[in-house]
Amino acid sequence: MAAYFPDVPAIPYEGPDSKNPLAFRHYNPSEVVDGKTMKDHLRFAVCYWHTICGTGSDPFGPGCAVRPWDDLGGTPLEVALRRVDVFFELVTKLGVPFYCFHDRDVAPEGKDLKETNANLDAVVKKLKAKQQETGVQLLWGTANLFSNKRFVHGASTSCNADVFAYAGAQVKKALEATKELGGTNYVFWGGREGYHNLYNTDLKREFDHLAKFLHLAIEYRNSIKLDAQFLIEPKPKEPTTHQYDSDAAACMAFLRTYGLEKEFKLNLETNHATLAGHTMFHEMTYAASYGMLGSIDANRGDELIGWDTDQFPTNLYTTTQMMMVILGAGGLGRGGLNFDAKVRRESFEPVDLFHAHIGGMDAFAQGLKIASAIRKDGGLAKFVKERYASWDTGIGADIEAGKADFAKLEAYMLAKGDVEKNTSGRQEMLENYINRFIK
């Protein structure tokens, strides 16, 4: 079999002092942190769409990526099958244990649904063979219900019932592919499940249809005995003006309203948090607080650019905060850290794919070590516990236990007269405290 990255070896761990750009400085998969290996803590995945299908295009110009394997000719299906070999060479040289895909990333559409399904079957067969050959596993699958022009008005929320039906057929097939490949999760991203203008939108009806679609997906998953966690991926806007899965809080409210909260968790993305006006720390803490943290799309956005830039993660403050939440939640379970990220348009050579993933993996490995050190030190947890100490005894404990009504609160404050004092939140001191661990 041809080697598509002949000048790139398997990426070694060389330690913090290494100056080799094709080596890990912090990610040592067998290193044990808090009783688990880094590999088990981080559960890295490479995404198929940006990594193997991305061209480097942006809103102002076509792609300029150099991808020699796409220049070898062949039918769309033959190109898709060749890309499987390219992808698994990259993933195995990185030493990443998982990958993720959309159905339309791995296989081209045909002249009709029957041919499209046959294309997917052919590629899934090869994906399965490569998984068995390499040991790389499928973290999650999903269906692309947003790129084709049939989804101009959305998929399950379309004003056209035929589009809802087509989307259902497509998800049915994607669920079957996920089962065939042993995927442990399945993601729903509502790329066009939203509105551009409320003048032409029946908002309530679209919400009802979205919920109906998800209930049908649950029924089919159970009927084929697919053991996969369903995940919703929040994003507030782009491509629509407002997407119905706008952030963690909106997703959780929707799931509870329609009786779906026991079937879904959240797949959170850093760049989507930025677009929602939140930090990833906020989104993850919110989800984890309610047991809804499922998996992560690991990337970052550019705070000066107003669209979804999907850059590789390099900010140690962000990766540390994310790992603090993950460690506090006891891990990601069957989820993982999927690099839903793309190299910059100017980084057009194949080797840049390696530099990007190495940097992201090192950033999270370093964040893991820093987060572990912060938790072991205990200073932050001690401060938070002391800050809320008034709730552990007396009137605070009575309120939390449901033993205080407004009359009791009034009597308590009449006897006391007023609030005695508040104490400083010490934000600057705590920020300085965190800085002690960032090395």
N, C-alpha and C positions, 0 to 999 in steps of 0.2 A: 504494500500500500504506500502511496506517495506521502512524503512528509511535507506539510504545507507551511511549517515553521522550522525549516532545517537548521537555522542558526540559533534557535532558542532551545536550551536544554530543559530538563525538568528543573523547576525553580527550587533551589535549596534554601534552608535556613542557615544564615551565617552570623546572626547576632547583631546587636546594636552598633557595633563599630564597623560593620561592613560598608564599603563604598561601591559595591557591585549593584548596578541598577536592576539586574535580573536575579536578585536574591532577597529573601525576607530578612528584615532586621528585627522584627518583633513577633511575627507569626511563626510559632513553633508548634505544629499540630499535636505533638505528643506531650508538650509541657503541661503540667497539672497546676491548675489555679482553682482554689476553693473546692478541691476534691474531684474536679472533672478536667479532662484534657481540653485544651483550647479548641480542638476540632469539635468536641461535643458541645462546648459552650456556644460556639459561634455558628456552627451549621451553615457554612457559606454555600451560596448558590450563584451560578452564572446565568444571566438571562439570555435567551436565544435571540430575542428581537433586536435589541440594540447591538449586541455583540457580533452576531453573524449576518444580520440583515441590514444593519445600519449603514448608511452611505455617507454620513456627515452633512446631510442637508440641514438647512435652517430656514426660518421664514423669509430669508432674503436671497437664497441661492440654492442651487442643486448640490448634491454631494460631490466630494472630490476624493473619497476614500480609495486607496489602492488595495484591491482585493483580487489577487491573481487567480484564485480559484473560480471566480465568477467570469473570467475571460476565456475559459476553456471550451465554451460552447455547449450545445446540447439543448434539449427541450426544457421547459420550466421544471418538470418533474425530475429530470436528470440532474439539473443544477441543484435542486433541493436535496436530492440524495447525496450529492457530492458534499454539500455543506454539512451534512451530519458528520462526515469524517473530519472535516476541518474543525468543527465545534468540539468534538470529543478529544482531538489532539490538544487543543488549547486548554480544555478543562482538566485533562489528566496531567498535563505539564504544570499547571498551577496547583495541582493537588487538591482541587475543590471537590467535595463529596456529592454535591447536588446541582441540579439545573432546573429551570422553569421555562415554559413556552406558551405561546398562543397557537391555536390550531393553524392560523393563516401564516404564522412565521415559518413553521416547519414544512408546510405543504401548500402548493399553489391552488387557487380556485380553478375549476374546470368550466366547461360550457354550461353545466347545470349542476344541481346538488348531487346527483348520482355520481358524476365524474369527480366532483370535488371530494366527496367521501372516499372514493377509490384512491385518489391521490394521497389523502391523509392515511388511509390504511397502509399504503406502500411505504410511506415514510415512518409510520409508527413501527412497522415490522423491522426496519433498519435501526431505529432508535432503541428498540428492545434488544436487538443483537449487540449494539454497542454498549448498552448498560451491562449486559451479561459479560461482555469482554473486559470492561474497564472497572466495574464495580460502582460507577457513578449512578446515583439514583435520582428519580424525579421528585422534587420537592412539591411542586404544584403545576397543574395545567389550567388552561382557561381558553375561552373562545373570544376571538376578535369580533366584537359586535359594533364596530365603529368606523372601520376604514372604508368598506364598500359603500358606494353611493346609495344602496338600498336603505342604509341606516341614516339617511340625511335627517330624518325626524326622530331618531332614536331607534331602539330595538324593542325591548319590552314595553317602552313608554311611547312607541310610535302611534300616530293617529291612524295608521293603516294596519288593520288586523292581520293582513297577509305578512307584514313584516314581523309581527309578534310570532306568527306561526313559523316563519323561516328561522327566526332566532331560537325558537324552541327546538327545532330540528337540529340546528347547529350545536346548541349546548348538549343535546342528547348525545350526539356523536363525540363531542369533546369529553364528556363524562366517560363514555366507553373507552376512549383513547387513554384517559387518565387511569382508568382501572387496568387496562392492558399493560400499562407501563409501571404500575405499582405506586402511583402518586399518592401521597398521604394528605394532600390538601387540594382544594379547588377554589380558584379566586373569581369573584364577580367584580369587574370594574366597569362602572357605568359611564363609559367614555362619552356617549351622547344621550345618556338618560338624564335629561334636564330640559331647560327651556331657553330660548333666545328672547322671546317676547311673550309677556302674559296676555296680550290682546288676543292671541290665537291659541291659547293653551287652557285646557281643562285640567288644572293642577291636581285636583282630588282624584279624578279618573285616572290620570297617569300614575299617581302613587298606588292606587288600587291595582292597576295592571302590573306594576313592578312587583308588588307583593304577591299577586297571583302567580307570576312567573317564577318567583323564588320558591313558593310552595310546590309548584309543579316540579321544579328541579330537585327538591328534597324527596318528593315521592319517587322520582325516577332513580335517584342515587340509592335509595333504600331498596328499590325493586331489583336492582342489579347487584346489590350487596357490595357497593363501593365503600370501602372504609376510608373516607376522606373527610377531613374537617372543611366545612364551607367557610369562606372568608369574603368579607366585603372590603373593598379598598376605597377609602374616602379621598375625594378631591373636590375643591369648591367650584372650579370654573376651568375654562379652556379644555375642550373646544366650545362648550356651551357657555352662556352668560351665567347660568346657575345650574350646578349639577345637584341631583337629589341626595347624593352621598357626600355632602359638602365637607364634613369633618367628623371626628369621632363622636361628638355629642349628637349631631344630627343623625348619624347612622344608628346609634343606640336608641334614640327616640323612635325612629322609623321601625326598627326591629321589634321593639316592645309594643308599639301600636298595633302591629300586624301579627303578633304572636310568633315571631321568628327568633327571639333572643336566645333560645336554647339551642338553636341549630347553627348559629353563626358566631364567628369571632372577627376581629378586624386585622386586615393586612395594611399596616401604616407605612406611608412613604414620607421621607424627610422633605423632599421638594414640594409635595402636596401640602404638608403642614405649613410651609413657608407661604404658599399661595393662599392658604386659609387665614393668614395673619397670626399663626401660632408658631411656637417652637415645637420641634419634635419631642423635646422633654415634656411639654404640656400634653401633646396628643398621646404619648405612650403612658404617661402617668395617669391620665384620665381613663384610658382603656384598661390598664392594669388594675386600677382601683376597683373596677367592677368585674374583674375576671374575663375581660374581653380581648386581651392582647394575644393575637394569634401568630402573626409573622410580620417581617419587616422587609420593605423595599429600601435598600440602603443606597442613598445617593445624597446630593445636596443641590440647592439652587443658588443662583447668583442674586444677592439681595439688591443689586442695582438694575437687574433685568426683570421685566414683568412677565416672563413666561416660564414654562416648565423646561429648564435647561438640562436637568438630569445629569449633573456632573458627578464624578466619582468623589466619595467622601474622603476628606483629608483633615477636617477640623477636629482636633483632639478634645476640645471642650464638648462638642456634640457627641462624639463617639463615647466619651466617658459618661456623659449624662445618660445616653441610651443604655449603656451596659449597667449603670447603677439601677435603672428600672428593671432591666432583664434579670439581673441577679436578685433584686428584691422580690421579683415575681416568681422566683424559683426556676427561671429559664423559659425558653420559648416552646417547650413541649415538642410537638411535631412540626412546628414552624421553623424558620431559619432567617438568615440574613442574605437576601437576594440582591445582587448588585444590578438593580434596575437603573443602569447608568451607561452613558455613552462617551466615548472619547471625543475631544473637541474637533471641530471641523479642520483645524490646522494640524491635528495629530492624525495624519492620514495613512501612515505606514502600518503594516500588520503588527510589528513589534510593539507599537503603542498600546495595543490591546493588553499586552502583558504588563507594561509599566503601570497602566491604570489599575488593573486588578491587584497587582502587588501593593500599590500604595493604599488602596482601600482596605485590603486584608490586614496590612500592618497597622493602619489607623485604628481598626477595631480591636486588634490584638493588644495594642498599647492601651486603648481605652479600657479593655477588660482588666488589664493589670492595675491601672490607676483606680478604677472603680472598686476592685477587690481591696486595694490598700486603704481606700477611704472607708469602706465598710469595716475592715478589721480595726482601724484606728478608733472608730466608734464615736468620734467627736460630733459629727453631724447628727447622728441618730440621738445622742444624748441631749443635744441642744433642742431638737424638735420635741422630744419627750418632756423636757423641762418647760418648754414654751406652752404646752397644753396641760400642764400639771393641775390647773384649777378644775379640769374636767374629770380628774381621777378620784376626787373625794368631794364631800360636801354637796353643795347645790349643783355643781357640775355633774357629779355622778348621778344625782337624782334626776336631772333633766334627761340624761342619756338613757336611764333605766325606765323612763316614762312615769316617774313618781312625782313629777312637779307639774301642776297646771298653772294658769296665769294668776290665779288667786294666791297660790303658794309663792310664786315669784314676786308678786306685789308685797306680800307680808315680809318676805326675806329682805327686800330692798328698803321697805319702810323702816325695818329694824336697823338695817345697816346704814341707811342714809344716802349713800352714793357709792359709786365704784371707787375703791381705794386707790388703785394705781394700775397703769399698764406698763409693760416693760418693752424695751427696744427690740425690734426685729433683727438687729445686728446684720443687715444685709451685707454691708461692706466687709465686716469681719469674716462672714462666711465665704464671701467671694475670695478673700485673701487666704482663707483656710483651704479652699479647693486648689488655689494656685500652688500651694505647697507640694501638691501631689503630681502636678503636671510637669513631667520631666522628659 
